């Protein structure tokens, strides 16, 4: 875990949001040829909602202890972990720039960046709380899903219990707020509470596709595999395999001078089933899953009972011992 992430998270957990201003933004998204663009609109809120939103953030971030872990494509979501990532590695920089641009226009007297009609809320991608105190900024992001889209709420015939009776909200203009946020941006660090929603919101599937294409091209240029086309055909747009390729590239074991030679040697002694010709691994459709595991060093042996396990989550304990 980076010192910067730990330092900023400590500050985030100690801020007194009662002293911070907050602005509510909705985000619209368009995707074209792997690139996503974002536009934002400011939504005015009353003091009661402002107070509630601040409490939502306090409850999620400051109410219990959390562990920090660096983001990786193979991390799993857990209740007590925030995954961390430099903010400039995500699409959020585009959103932040859009917010700054619209905020400046509104300050100059232009109102076209402000929501004035209910229909402007429809088909939104996400909403963002932008907190401000002096020069410090904190953003809380929540992706809008099919259950919380205003149109979906309307179609589900939401009811309100008031004055001891149910009231039909069919004619009301409804917008649902979730008390949990997908990620927070503070001090140049993204703190991810929901990895799945973060990846969906920030266009990371396309990023993984790009990683996958680049690493397969690298396999070809380095000549470390025979028949890379078999890997490419199996991977396709499959998110599971794209995560594997992205993790392989990040770990970089295949670039170590002796890793592939040792892999080939252990594959033969353990009888794992990879085919080898003239000192090169031959990729084929039937063994792509195994090949990706081994290239990412996912096959581990317990020093306690000598059992073998496949594990994508690897936290180093000490210096590796090699025979």
N, C-alpha and C positions, 0 to 999 in steps of 0.2 A: 504494500500500500504506500502510495506516495506521501511525502511529508505535507505537500500542498493540500491534498484531499483531506487528510486528517485535520490539518489546521483550519481549513475552511468549514469543515463539518462541525468542529468544536464551536466555532463562531456562530454557525447557523443555529445550533441547539441552544445558544445562550441569548439570541437577540430577543428584544422585547417588542413584539409586533404591534403592541398598542400604540407605540410612538411612530409607526411607519404608515405612510399613505399607501393606498392600494387602488389600482385601476383594473377593471374587468374587461378583458378582450376576447372576442371570438375570432377564430382562425378559419379561413377558407383555404382549400388546397386544390391545386391542379397538377397533374403528373403528365409529362410528355417526354417520351424517349428516355426513360430512366431518371429524368430530372424532375424534381418537384418544385413548384413555386407556391408561395404563400402570400395571402393578403389578410389584413386584420381590420377589425372594426371595434371601436370603443363602445362599451355599453355602460350607461350611467346606472349606479346602484345607490340604494339608500343606506343610511347609517346602520340600520339593524342588520341588513345583509352583510355590510362591510365587517361588522363585528363578528358575525357568524363565520364568515370566510376566514378571518384571522384565527378563529378558534379551531377550525378544521385543520389548518396548517400546524398550529401548535400541538394539537392532539396527535397528528400523524408523525411529526418530526421530534417533538420534545417530550413526549409522554412516557417513553421507555428507552432502554438502552438498545443500541444497534451496533452491529459489526459492519465494517467496511470491507469491500472486496473489489479488486479491479475488474472492470467489465471484460468479459470474454464471450464469444459467440456461443459457447457451450455452458455458460452459467445457468443455474436453475433459479427460479424465483423462490424466495423464502420470506417468512414474515419478519425476521429480525435482521435482515441484511439490506444495506443499500449498496448497489453497484456503482462504481465511480468511473468517470470518463471525462477527458478534457472536452470542454464545451465546443471548441472549434472543430472537433472531429465529428460533429453532428449537424443536422439540418437546422438546429435551433438558432444558429447565427442568422439565418435568413429571416426567421420570425422576429428575432430581436431587432434586426435592422428595419424590418417593416413597421414594427411598433414605434421605433424612434422616429421614422419618417412621418407616420400619421400623427403621432403626438405633436411633432413640430408644426404640422399643418394646422391642427386644431388650435394650438397655442397662438398661431398667427391669424386666427379668426375663421378658418375654413371648417365647415361642418360636414363635409362629405365623407369623413372618416368615422362618423358617429352613427350608431344605430338609432333610427327614428321610427321604424315600422317593424312589426312582428315578423313579417315575411323575410326580413333581412337575417333573422336568426336561423331560418331553415337551411338545411343542407350544409351545416357547419361541420368542420373537421375536428375542432377542439376548442376548448376555452383555456385562457391563461390568466392567472392573477399576477400582476406586475406590482410588487411592493417596492417602495422607495424610501430611503432615509439618508439625507445628505447625498453623498456620491455613491452610496451602496445600493445595489439592486438584488432583488430576490424574485425569481419567477417560479410559479407552481403551475404545472401543465396537466390537463385531463383531456384525454381523447374522448370524443362523443361517440357512443356506440349505437347500435340499432334500437336499443331499449330506451335510450335517453334523447334521441333525436326529437325535436319538437313535433314533427309530423307523426312520428311513431307514438308519442305520448297522446296526441290528439286521437289517433285511430284506436287506441286501447281504452277509450272512454274512462279516463281517470275521474274518480269521484272524490268529493271533499265532504268530511263529516263536520257539520256546523249546526249549532242550535238543535242538537239531538236528532238530526236527520242527515241523510246522505244527499249531497247536492251534485247534480250533473255538471261536469266541467266541459262538456262538449263544445260550448261556445266560448270558453275561456282561452286565453293565450298563455300556454303553459311552457315553461322551460325548467328542466330538472337539473339540479346541482348535486354532484356526488361528493361526499365528505372525504374521499380518498383521491389522492393525486398520483399520476403515473411517474412523474419525476420532477425534480427541483433543480434550478440552475442558480448557483451562488458562487461568487468569487472565481468565475472562470471554470468551475467544475460542475458537471452534471451528476446529480445523485439520483439513482434510478431505483424506484420502489417496485415498479412492475416492468420487468424486462420484456415481456410479450407485447404489452401496449406501447412501450417506448420504441421498440423496433418497428412496430406497425406505424406509429405516428411519425417517426423520423426517417422513413424511407430506407431502413436498414436492410430490407430484403434485397433491394436493388444493389445496395452496397455489397452484400454477400455474393450476388451474382457476378459483380465486377471482380471481386476477390477470386471467385472460382475460376472465371475465364483467364485471369492473369496467372494464377498458379499452374493451371493446366498448360498454358503456353510456356511457362518456365520449365515444367517437366519435359516438354518437347525440346526446348532449346538446350537444356542441360543433358539430355539423353539418358535420364535416370530410369525411364520406363520404356518398355516396348509396348506399342499399341495403346497410346494415350486415348485414342478415339473410343475405346471401350469404356474408360472412366467417364469421358464426356457424355456418352450416350446414356449411362446409368444415372449420372448426376442430374442432367437436365435442369429443371427448375425446382427440384426436390429440396425443400428447406433443410431437412435433416442432413443431406449430403453437402449442401452448400455451407452449413455450419462446420462440418468436418473439414472441408477444404480451407475455409477461412482460418480455422484453428491451426491447421497444418502449416499454413503460410506464416501465421504469427509466431508459432513455436520455432519453426525453422530447423527442425532436426535434420531434414533431408539435405540441408546445406553443409552439415558437419562432414568433414572428409571421410570419417570411418563409419558413419551411422548406417549407411545402406549396406556396406560390407558386413557389419555386425548383424544387421537385420537378416540378411541372406543366410548367414551362418547359423543363427538361432532358429530361423524358419526350418532349416534342414534338420537340425538336431531335435527340435520339438515336434516336427511333422505337422506344421500348421497348414500346409497345402498351397503356398504360393509357388507358381511355376517360375523357374529361372533358366535362362538361356545365355550362355557366354558371359556370365557374371552380371546380367541385367534381369530385373524383375519383369515378367510378362503380365501385363494387365489383361484380364478377361472378365466378362460380365458376371460370372459366377463368384468371383473372389474380390470384387471391388469393395464391398463392405469391410472385409478383412484387411485389404490393402490400406484403406484409409485409416483404420484403427492403428495399424502398425506404423504408418508414416507419421501419425500424431503421437506415437509412443504411448498408446492407451492400454497396452497389455502389460500388466504389472504383477509381480510375484510378492506374496506376503512373506516377510522374513520370520514370521512366527510359526506358521505351519506349512510353508512352501506351496500354498495354493496360488493358482493363477486367477487374475480378475481382469475384466475389461472395464476401464474407468477413464472417462473423459476429463473428470475433475481431478487435477493433480496439483497438490501443494507440496513443494519440496521441503523435506525435513532437515536434510544435511547434504553434504557433498556426496555425489554418487560414487559408489565403489565398483570399480571395473576389474574383471579378472583378466 
